[in-house]
């Protein structure tokens, strides 16, 4: 009853024209989602052959000198041994092996017995009844590219509570906050795959004869297998790992950085893997564009991560009319959000020291990527078709302006105030960081008509 009164009060407070537009917009979105759901259930959502890219992804990263890794050798060895064993410590879980046969401890007195039992076979028969029928054939093909005897990770499991989301659930139908003790962020955090770059460092040290490591090719194979495992068991727009566009953006950035680093050290990947990998990179970009966490009134780190992920996809994929528009949109929105989400003194508007560091980190990586754009990508920013993106916010017509970088003869697609604010963001981070590397965590939230202030120390 209170909820109904809340919506009635809101409806009365809105002008009739605005209310009509909101009703039309919501109705249109419901119809759009209904039609998309039906189409996705009937037809495979994996990239069709028409979406193919020839050649290699663009390259941005260089190999680190081996001397920089020696001091961290023992830590890298121990960590990657856990990764090879599919053990992860996320959101306070402690180190847990995440597979389809595990029995979870439970969370806050709640434990769910939802493990997906069944023998895993190399032909992919084990995927029957899990992956939706329209995607099953392609999913099995991708699974057969995985090395024999590899045991899959259960990407759909909250491995703290034991609750599991189904693989064949359409992404906008995925529930959350509906069961006690269940945290959807657990599979999301695992699905970001932030552990993958560690495999590159282990490969490098092993290839240079460092003791305490497995044969170097084992780390390359693990990266390849985990990515294929994820793609085979997470068809686009199905399952918990496509629910949050923020996590989609973070995942694709980690995939691309890890792939680029392996290539920097001379690793070659087979054509079958590259085709599947490239097409899924493209679909990550598509998914972000079609599910932007943008709001006219209020945006935060979620939307920023959408933009960061899209910039990575558009920067690495070859130039096409579509990827050129994505790149231009990413540059436009990155500039807008730095202005919108950071005050002139460099502090993040969310009034959280941890969110400040998260948002600043994403912006620094995205900025570094833009500063390294090859001539082909820079030219794309001057000649793209804004009409290709029928989304909000709108992409402005070409060209993206270029500006002189202070102290150099370089032209970059970032205005001088952006560079100055980036410096202040870094300075703010420096000032909130203690000599031991910890920060004071400050969260300031407006609740009713007063401020709540809660400090604590975090790594």
Buried (B, 14 or more C-beta within 10 A) or exposed (E): EEEEEEEEEEEEEEEEEEBEEEEEEEEEEEEEEEEBBEEBBEEBBBBEEEBEBEEEBBEBBEEBEBEEBEEEBEEBBEBBBBBBEBBBEBBEBEEBBBBBEBEBEBBEEBBBEBBBEBEBEEEBEBBEEBBBEBBBBBBBBBBBBBEEEBBBBBBBBBBBBBBBBBBBBBBEEBEBEEBEBBBBBBBBBBBBBBBBBBBBBBBBBBBEEBEEBBEBEBBBBBBBBBBBBBBBBBBBBBBBBBBBBBBBBBBBBBBBBBBBBBBBBEBEBEEEBBBBBBBBBBBBBBBBBEBBBBEEEEBBBBBBBBBBBBBBBBBBBBBBEBBBBBBBBBBBBBBEBBBBBBEEEBBBBBBBBBBBBBBBEBBBBBBEBBEEBEEEBBBBBBEBBBEBBEEEBEBEEBBBEBBEBEEEEEEBBBBEEBBEBBEBBBEBBEEBBEEEEEBEBBBEEEEEEEEEEEEEEEE
